[in-house]
Amino acid sequence: MHSSFTPPRQVKIGDAAAFAGTTPRAIRHYHEIGLLPEPERGGDDRRRYGYEDMIRLLWIRKMADAGIALDDIRDAFTTGAAFAGADSGDGIAGTLERLEETLAEQEAELGRQRMAVQRMRTEGSRMGLLSDFVTDRLKSLPEGSLRQADLDTLLVTERIFGPLGAAVQATRFIALATHPTLREDSDRIDDAEEALDDSVAVDDPRVAQVAVERHTFESALHAVIEESGLDKDDDALFDAWDTLHPAPADDGEDGADLGSGRREAGSMSAFEAIGKMPYDVSPAQWRCMELAIELSAQDSPAT
């Protein structure tokens, strides 16, 4: 049985801020300085944010985290490009210890920002703003073989499921980038799904037809991934991640759960994030996805 939950197509500023990891005040400031266009407002005269707004918010946050000034971020989008110490020795020692810790934290932050800038310069695109765990997965691809929409998808996935989830999803884009025929089929089906807009009823025959085409394509894509050995690379990703980020001894969670312990520190759960990220999906498109999932389930061996 499929859940009746559907993601919102637009969200209010509070949910937009929570998903992007920022604050409503910061978002309003982005509007004031022209960094983020004013979105449409609902019947209650409050701002409503859609998918493209969230994509831009996420890129702004990533670039700001990398140490890029807001004015420079705006220009890039426009062009397309006090502690108190004590007099005693112990007090001074404690103050110096805290100062050393602060400087170490600042040094680590500067190092992280420097690495982010170096990745941006090396990759020559926004791909450098994704986690190095993700960009390392994509370095073997020819220049220009990844599309902006691919990077947008990886950006959202990394926010919800963390670097490991995005690195695993990158397998899909590696297969598409290295198999032109698959990419052509993917574009054709994407266009067919895009045509299932709000003017198309959920019981329109085209919905079921596109679902079959999507299922057939996904099966072919999975076969190519297996034949090329990319699925084994995914297994290696899990091993590499566990080596870099060993789970606590008392952590009994399933290691296959990409939403557990693999997101950014202090981030929301995957379920919370999904509920705050708007997707412009029509009822017909949603039904098409459901039908394609049902077809995949029918192909799966009985358990």
Salt bridges, closest charged atoms under 4 A:
ASP15 OD1 - LYS276 NZ 2.95
GLU32 OE1 - HIS29 ND1 3.90
GLU38 OE1 - ARG41 NH2 3.89
GLU38 OE1 - ARG47 NE 2.94
ASP44 OD2 - ARG48 NH2 3.09
ASP65 OD2 - ARG61 NH1 3.90
ASP71 OD1 - ARG74 NH2 3.19
GLU109 OE2 - ARG112 NH2 2.51
ASP136 OD1 - LYS139 NZ 3.13
ASP150 OD2 - ARG183 NH2 2.95
GLU158 OE2 - LYS62 NZ 2.67
ASP185 OD1 - ARG188 NH2 3.99
ASP187 OD1 - ARG147 NH1 2.72
ASP190 OD1 - ARG214 NH2 2.81
GLU193 OE2 - ARG214 NE 2.88
ASP198 OD1 - ARG9 NH1 2.93
ASP204 OD2 - ARG206 NH2 3.07
GLU213 OE1 - ARG188 NH1 3.68
GLU218 OE2 - ARG172 NH2 2.62
GLU218 OE2 - ARG214 NH1 2.83
GLU226 OE2 - HIS222 NE2 3.13
ASP233 OD2 - ARG137 NH1 3.90
ASP234 OD1 - ARG137 NH2 3.27
ASP242 OD1 - ARG262 NH2 3.36
GLU264 OE1 - ARG61 NH2 3.10
GLU264 OE2 - LYS62 NZ 3.64
GLU264 OE1 - ARG159 NH1 3.18
ASP280 OD1 - ARG9 NH2 2.55
GLU290 OE1 - ARG287 NH1 3.22
GLU294 OE2 - HIS2 NE2 3.29
GLU294 OE2 - ARG287 NH1 3.74
ASP299 OD2 - HIS215 NE2 2.54
